[in-house]
Amino acid sequence: MLTRIITGLVGIAAAIAIITKGGVVFSGAVLLLALVGWHEYHKMAASKGYHVYPLTSGLGSLLIVSMAALGYYVEMEQVFVLAFITMLTALFALFGAIEGLWRHCHREGENWLVDTALSVWGMIYCGLLFAHVILLRTFDGGPHIDLGFRVFEYGEICLWVVLLGTWASDTFAYIFGRAFGKTPFCRVSPKKSFEGAVCGFVGCFITVMVLSLFYLGVSLWQACLMGAAVAFFAPVGDLVESIIKRSFEIKDSGNIFPGHGGVLDRFDSLLFTAPVVYYVLLFISIFRMFEF
């Protein structure tokens, strides 16, 4: 427990410093997390005899996350960044089929369909989703916000809202699940209860809605949309990672964070909430353009 607490405190301090710094430091940190996460995924698959293609999945993840960072530094419009990221994802998915075909023709005991599917999913999971963490941090959909002690970029505030909402989801679900949980929620995670899931949803929804109203300059219905998006997709991200580990019969994706597991264990919910909120913010921005 002490190791877990110390790791958590160090992690929070590092997160604050990296997110606040932004720029190359933040993008580099996300890229490193994406690569470590992909390595964890690769090892989990290999432990069951599956092959995640390094060129398609590994290189594809690297280029997709790098494209998200590069778009910010060359001041490219995010619509073009999204277009390039989409094209890279589709292109490397096609390469996956070709790389798998080549491997299947030269090696025995490989399942082309399963290995190709696992490789493409690994690229989406560790590349495309991590790329959206950078896109959210660099989102320029509003003015800089002065909170008194410092001025925050709009994208930075957006990311903090998502992070705090995601943490609220986990915290409320854990506390109230331990206190009142009796009904099993999902067989993928037997320890989770329906009561905890409901409390996690409510706590996350209120947290994100209030923060969005006060700091993101959105209307009530837009804040409710933000709250519902994070509250729904935070546990979805957790369950997806759980079912991946259960499929590979692995307890933790890695051990890079003592007492907390691996990168995919720690960032499973964020990998779903960050992209969803990014597109909700895009929707709100487009809505404002046509608002009279």
ABEGO torsion letter per residue (X at the ends): XAAAAAAAAAAAAAAAAAAAAEEAAAAAAAAAAAAAAAAAAAAAAAAAGBBBBAAAAAAAAAAAAAAAAAAAAAGBBAAAAAAAAAAAAAAAAAAAAAAAAAAAAABBGBBAAAAAAAAAAAAAAAAAAAAAAAAAAABBABBBBBAGABBBBAAAAAAAAAAAAAAAAAAAAAAAAAAABABBABAABAABBAAAAAAAAAAAAAAAAAAAAAAAGBBAAAAAAAAAAAAAAAAAAAAAAAAAAAAAGBABABAABBGAEBAAAAAAAAAAAAAAAAAAAAAAAAAAAABX
